[in-house]
């Protein structure tokens, strides 16, 4: 299937909708030049590799790899790729939604640039989450995008609240269900961006990773207590299948579910996963 044209005029290598965001992975060949133009949607752009030049009014700047750029809709600019090509991750955002996220008009802020490695790494995780493709990925992507935008444009520290704590309890009781950040936010009366920031401050991880962790704990308890097929336990915990469970389990625990079960049956004392939640 042919991808839609990238709004940055490059080649759309991949494309997808994630929650309220549109994601493009784009390629721009050497020698490409884009005259004065603007974008209908507000955009967040991460330069994955290569780089390009941009002229905004009378100011010109070169953006190399590992640069994040935010641009409100309607800002006229020019781009050139004279010396190197560029691969980018472009995220289109709904303008009205960002007004809610930032609690003030986006246009008044104008474009913003960040080379903060923490934000760049957070934005780069978006691609890996898209390829992860489980039912928690949408929440993780939404949280990553809104947290990057908020850090770039607001610089506010999130405040944990009783509503965030309520969201945590709701997930603990219903981690096997498929959630979106927006749906969870509606349940507790918080905008998804505020929920994501507050949740990370409260728990030290994103909402999606928290759900995955709870599902892994479910599998651990089952492996220790029941002699049922791992595929059955994986589905019961909320994973899409056994391979998905094994991939996530190995990332959290450091070994496969089958290896964990074998060592637990032998009474090994150095099992790698201990948590107060696992009681």
C-alpha angles and dihedrals in degrees: 000000000000115000118233117258112278112246088229089062092244128115113286103228091180136358138190147153116240113183107301094345133087114214126201127181103203139189124205116191126221112274096028116139128185118197127215110320143138136211128245092215130054107254141205113196129190118194102220096184140340114026146229145212126249132194117202113183101311097336122094127194138172118229114203129190117302094034124132120208129189120195128177118222118273098031109137116222143146130231134200134184098192102148107020139019122243138216116200144177109224121192120191115207132196109251096216091050092052091053086060092045095049096032092224137065112290095212092064090063097054123197119337133197129201133181094175104141091216092058093041091053090047091052092045089056088066092076094049090049091052089053091045086068101188125135092263093055094083091057092047092049093048090049093048094049096046093044092051092048093047093048092049097045107026111022089202122151112235118245119219112223142179088265092058089049088050089054090052092052091046091055093046089056096041107028092131091065125088110254137184122203089240093052092048090048091053090052093057100029100250133124109249092245093052091045092050094049094044092046092053091051092048099045105018093239141067123273092251094051089048090055091048091050092052090050091050090051089052090054092047092053091048094047090053096046112029136046099222130130114279090231090060093048091048093055091045090054092053102261118137093234143333096277091053090049092049093050094051094039092053091050092052101036104026096236140058123273091247092053090047091052092049093051093044091052089055092051095242109184098207099066106155101226121074124154139156086233090062094075 
